[in-house]
């Protein structure tokens, strides 16, 4: 199996919780990827797409208890925009913090388990899950405050992380993405060394669907397995809902690992957004989470988590 690249090298998992096109100017190319006629119908709202994604995950879990197919793009309503993540000039730090709260709130109970969830406020569940992801990436234990729950939590790995392969549900733009190839998860922002073409697939044989400029910062979902191409994504927002959408491929030689203190713009949801399944190589481990309340009582739990293509913790 191919090695997982870059996972675990981030300074902070919470800084990688969202896939955004940071300060980038994506210009549609003269040649667009044709949309499959069967999928060209008017799209549902982003909220409906998220609900559909949840339903697919529930149905899959009923059929397959191994959890090999996992729900990748999970976004909660309201919190993302309410905390300032949707502001025009919001910093990446603010954006990812809001994504941690808004994006994980609705899914956190499933990921951290009912036992811990009963002891922790909804926003604190997202904070706890963010810390769990940080520990998963770095391998380092940590202790955090859960202010809304009047509690503290300790997070650590129960066992060493392993590399696992699984199907992941993602959003993608049908106009600019012709294929969802197997990837090794990266989940990091990168800066472009020079202007480059965005392509519909991982080779120069695929059509050019847009152009990116020098110093644009993009979020890399993953590296195409055994190929020098990266699948890149951007954040999309509609009302109080947000999600991450894969938008195409660029060559890895065009990229430098980026810093996080940058400005970026929000992106409208295109009519061509769709749900899709991608095969991904993930870093996974069982994570211990112990919550101590204000009376000194400790509740213990653990969850098997992976770092997904969006930088979010997911279950596999």
C-alpha positions in Angstrom: 0.0 0.0 0.0 1.2 3.5 -0.8 2.4 5.6 2.1 0.2 8.3 3.5 1.8 11.7 2.8 2.0 14.8 5.0 -0.5 13.6 7.6 0.8 14.1 11.1 3.2 16.9 10.1 0.8 19.8 10.6 1.4 22.1 13.6 -2.2 22.0 14.5 -5.0 19.8 13.3 -7.5 22.5 14.1 -5.7 24.6 11.5 -6.4 22.1 8.8 -10.1 21.6 9.5 -11.3 23.2 6.3 -10.5 23.0 2.6 -10.6 26.5 1.2 -9.3 28.3 -1.9 -7.4 31.0 -0.2 -6.9 34.2 -2.0 -7.2 32.4 -5.3 -8.6 33.6 -8.5 -10.1 30.7 -10.4 -10.9 31.6 -14.0 -13.0 29.3 -16.0 -11.0 27.9 -19.0 -12.2 28.0 -22.6 -12.7 24.3 -22.5 -15.0 22.8 -19.8 -15.5 19.3 -18.8 -18.8 18.1 -20.2 -21.4 17.3 -17.6 -23.1 13.9 -17.8 -26.6 14.4 -19.0 -28.0 12.3 -16.2 -26.4 14.6 -13.6 -27.1 17.9 -15.3 -30.4 18.4 -13.7 -30.9 21.3 -11.3 -29.1 20.6 -8.1 -30.6 20.4 -4.6 -29.8 23.0 -2.0 -26.6 22.5 -0.2 -28.5 21.7 3.0 -30.4 18.9 1.1 -27.2 17.5 -0.2 -25.8 17.3 3.3 -29.0 15.6 4.5 -28.7 13.1 1.6 -25.1 12.5 2.5 -26.1 11.7 6.1 -28.8 9.4 4.9 -26.4 7.5 2.7 -24.1 7.1 5.6 -26.9 5.7 7.8 -28.0 3.3 5.1 -24.5 2.1 4.6 -23.9 1.5 8.3 -27.1 -0.6 8.4 -25.7 -2.8 5.6 -22.0 -2.9 6.6 -21.0 -2.7 10.2 -17.3 -2.6 9.3 -17.8 1.1 8.4 -15.5 0.8 5.4 -17.5 3.4 3.5 -17.4 6.7 5.4 -19.1 10.1 5.4 -16.5 12.7 4.4 -18.1 16.1 4.1 -20.3 16.8 7.1 -21.3 20.3 7.8 -23.6 21.7 10.6 -25.9 24.6 10.0 -25.5 28.0 11.4 -22.4 28.0 13.6 -20.0 28.5 10.7 -21.5 31.8 9.7 -22.5 32.9 13.2 -19.0 32.7 14.5 -17.6 34.9 11.7 -16.3 32.3 9.3 -18.4 33.7 6.4 -17.1 37.2 6.6 -15.5 38.5 3.4 -12.1 39.1 4.9 -12.1 36.4 7.6 -8.7 35.0 8.3 -8.0 31.3 7.7 -7.6 30.9 11.5 -11.1 32.2 12.0 -12.5 30.2 9.0 -11.1 26.9 10.2 -12.2 27.5 13.8 -15.7 28.1 12.6 -15.6 25.1 10.4 -14.6 23.0 13.4 -17.7 24.2 15.2 -20.2 24.4 12.4 -18.8 21.5 10.4 -18.5 19.0 13.1 -21.3 19.8 15.5 -23.9 17.5 13.8 -21.5 14.6 13.3 -19.5 14.8 16.6 -22.0 12.7 18.6 -21.5 9.8 16.2 -17.8 10.2 16.1 -17.0 10.6 19.8 -19.9 8.3 21.1 -23.0 8.8 23.1 -21.3 8.3 26.5 -19.0 11.3 26.0 -21.5 13.3 24.1 -23.9 13.3 27.0 -21.3 15.0 29.1 -20.3 17.7 26.6 -22.1 20.7 25.1 -22.5 20.6 21.3 -19.9 23.2 20.5 -17.5 21.5 23.0 -18.0 18.2 21.2 -16.6 19.8 18.0 -13.7 21.2 20.1 -13.0 17.8 21.6 -13.2 16.2 18.2 -10.7 18.8 16.8 -8.3 17.9 19.6 -8.7 14.2 18.9 -7.8 14.9 15.3 -4.8 16.9 16.3 -3.6 14.1 18.5 -4.2 11.6 15.7 -2.0 13.6 13.4 0.8 14.4 15.8 0.7 11.4 18.1 1.0 13.8 21.1 -1.5 13.7 24.0 -3.1 16.9 25.1 -5.5 18.5 27.6 -8.1 21.0 26.7 -10.8 23.2 28.3 -14.4 22.7 27.4 -15.9 26.0 28.7 -19.5 25.5 27.6 -19.5 22.2 29.6 -17.6 23.4 32.6 -15.2 20.6 32.0 -11.7 19.6 30.9 -10.7 16.8 28.6 -7.6 14.7 27.9 -7.0 13.1 24.6 -4.4 10.4 23.7 -3.8 7.6 21.3 -4.8 4.2 22.6 -2.6 2.5 19.9 -0.2 3.7 17.3 -1.8 5.0 14.1 -2.0 2.8 11.1 -2.6 3.3 7.4 -6.0 2.2 6.1 -7.8 2.4 2.8 -11.5 3.2 2.5 -14.2 4.8 0.4 -15.0 8.4 1.3 -18.0 10.5 0.3 -17.0 13.9 -1.0 -18.4 16.8 -2.9 -17.0 17.8 -6.3 -17.7 20.1 -9.2 -19.0 18.1 -12.2 -17.9 20.8 -14.6 -14.2 20.8 -13.5 -13.7 17.2 -12.2 -14.0 14.3 -14.7 -12.7 11.5 -12.4 -12.2 10.9 -8.7 -9.0 8.9 -8.6 -7.6 7.0 -5.6 -5.7 9.4 -3.4 -3.3 9.4 -0.4 -4.7 12.0 2.0 -2.8 15.2 2.4 -5.4 17.7 3.9 -3.0 20.7 3.9 -3.0 24.2 2.4 -0.3 24.8 -0.2 0.9 27.9 -2.1 1.4 27.9 -5.9 5.0 28.6 -7.1 3.7 29.9 -10.4 0.6 30.2 -12.4 -0.8 26.8 -13.4 -3.7 25.1 -15.1 -6.5 23.3 -13.2 -7.3 20.0 -15.0 -10.3 17.7 -14.9 -8.1 14.7 -14.2 -4.5 13.7 -13.1 -2.7 14.2 -16.4 -2.0 16.7 -19.2 -4.3 14.6 -21.3 -7.3 15.9 -19.3 -9.0 19.1 -20.2 -8.1 22.5 -18.7 -11.0 23.7 -16.7 -9.5 26.8 -15.1 -6.3 28.7 -14.2 -4.7 29.5 -10.8 -2.2 32.3 -10.3 1.2 32.5 -8.6 1.0 32.7 -4.8 -2.7 31.5 -4.7 -3.2 29.2 -1.7 -5.3 26.1 -2.2 -6.3 23.2 0.0 -5.0 19.8 -1.2 -7.3 17.0 -0.5 -4.8 14.3 -1.5 -2.1 13.1 -3.8 -3.2 10.8 -6.6 -1.7 7.4 -5.8 1.5 6.6 -7.8 1.1 9.9 -9.8 2.5 13.4 -9.3 -0.9 15.0 -9.3 -2.9 16.6 -6.4 -6.6 16.8 -6.0 -7.5 20.3 -4.7 -10.7 21.7 -3.2 -12.3 24.9 -2.0 -14.9 25.9 0.6 -18.4 26.6 -0.6 -21.1 28.4 1.4 -24.9 28.7 1.0 -26.9 30.4 3.7 -25.9 28.9 7.0 -24.5 25.8 5.4 -20.9 25.2 4.3 -19.0 22.3 2.8 -15.8 21.5 0.9 -15.9 20.8 -2.8 -13.1 19.2 -4.9 -12.5 21.3 -8.0 -9.7 19.6 -10.0 -6.1 18.5 -10.3 -2.8 20.3 -10.4 0.8 19.0 -10.7 2.6 18.6 -7.4 5.7 20.4 -8.6 3.7 23.6 -8.6 3.2 23.5 -4.8 4.9 24.7 -1.6 3.5 24.1 1.9 1.7 27.2 3.0 1.4 29.2 6.2 -2.0 29.7 7.7 -2.2 33.5 8.4 -3.7 34.4 5.1 -6.9 36.1 3.9 -9.3 34.4 1.6 -12.7 34.7 0.0 -15.9 32.6 0.4 -17.2 30.7 -2.6 -20.7 30.4 -3.9 -22.1 27.0 -4.5 -22.1 26.2 -8.2 -25.1 24.5 -9.9 -22.8 21.7 -10.9 -21.9 20.5 -7.4 -22.5 16.8 -6.8 -21.8 13.9 -4.3 -19.3 11.3 -5.2 -17.2 8.5 -3.8 -13.4 8.4 -3.7 -11.0 5.7 -2.6 -8.6 7.2 0.0 -5.5 6.1 1.9 -6.1 7.4 5.5 -4.2 7.6 8.8 -6.3 6.1 11.5 -6.1 5.1 15.2 -8.2 4.5 18.3 -8.3 7.8 20.3 -8.9 7.9 24.1 -11.1 10.8 25.3 -11.5 11.4 29.0 -13.8 14.2 30.2 -13.6 15.6 33.8 -16.5 17.7 34.9 -16.6 20.5 37.5 -17.3 18.0 40.3 -14.2 16.0 39.5 -16.1 13.1 37.9 -14.4 11.5 34.9 -16.2 9.9 31.9 -14.0 7.8 29.7 -14.5 6.9 26.0 -12.6 6.1 22.9 -13.3 6.3 19.2 -11.6 4.9 16.1 -10.9 8.0 13.9 -9.1 8.8 10.6 -8.0 12.0 9.1 -10.1 12.6 6.0 -9.4 14.4 2.7 -11.0 17.6 4.2 -8.7 17.5 7.2 -11.7 16.6 9.3 -11.8 13.6 11.6 -13.9 10.8 10.1 -14.8 7.2 11.0 -13.6 4.3 8.9 
